[in-house]
Amino acid sequence: MPECPRCATPYPLGTRFCPEDGTPLPFPRPRDTMAADAPSGASSGEIADGAEGESTDPRAPSLPAVSALAGTVAAPTPGEGTRRGVPASARPKSGAAGAASAAAAAAAAGRAPSGGAPPPAAARATPPPDENIGLELGNYRVTKLLGRGGMGAVYAAEHRVIGKRAAAKLMVRELAFSDEAVARFEQEARAAAALGHDNIVEIFDFGRTALGNVFILMEYLEGQSLADALGKDGPMPPSRVAPILRQIGEGLGAAHDRGIVHRDMKPDNVFLARTPGRGEVVKLLDFGIAKLTTLDAATDKPLTQTGMI
């Protein structure tokens, strides 16, 4: 306990005047108080270690009592320093160690560290490669995807020797095991190939690869479908509509003369090909659900269901 500087009478903390002679008493400093309250034989280092974070107010609860009220454990793990109750292992690291930890965390999360370059392309998700690219279809090799639908996809292909371009229509691999689907795919090839008209897409080949891919090779067209043209340009002037309708009629007329009814005429199946010196040339596509009157009667196959190809 502290003592009166005049009469050496001990007095309790918080006393302002000596209880013996009324001498005004100085307010003790925290280190003096701890030194007075410390057990005999305690070193100055032990006193200093216990002083951090303690209140000098004797009415304030001790650190263990405050921690008990808060529902936390006050005592740190032996040998582990704390800063305001935060374990040293949980504090942010500084310097090179901190930068390395931040970079490792960013790499694990698949993002770039703060202020750094993005992760390499190999670390980012990439779409799986198209297994049909590079596929050999007779003398043609598939080079790139042009469009995809529910029943198949159309690719660009190139002749391996003379470099002639073609469009390759490949059936979805799963449908290659359906006899009906393959029959309709074959019918599309037979119907278009039997006509040989300028306004009907030309067919080069039909077949199946060793891996089971059923395909049709046809002429490569540059341009757009009538559906895309209407969606992009809106209503067309009569000067453009008239030649398109005339060519559609000529193509359908040639098919009817051979006993073939298309049965799926729509803007998506009318292609406006760009031809040097001739302007827009109409090409009728997709005879997959056509009614081949003569061929169906000979084979007795009901190949007339819509929506197959």
Beta strands, then each sheet from edge to edge (+ up, - down):
strand 1: 82-83
strand 2: 86-87
strand 3: 136-137
strand 4: 140-148
strand 5: 152-159
strand 6: 165-171
strand 7: 203-208
strand 8: 214-219
strand 9: 223-225
strand 10: 260-261
strand 11: 270-275
strand 12: 279-284
strand 13: 291-292
sheet 1: 1+ 2-
sheet 2: 3+ 4- 5+ 6- 8+ 7-
sheet 3: 9+ 11- 12+
sheet 4: 10+ 13-
end
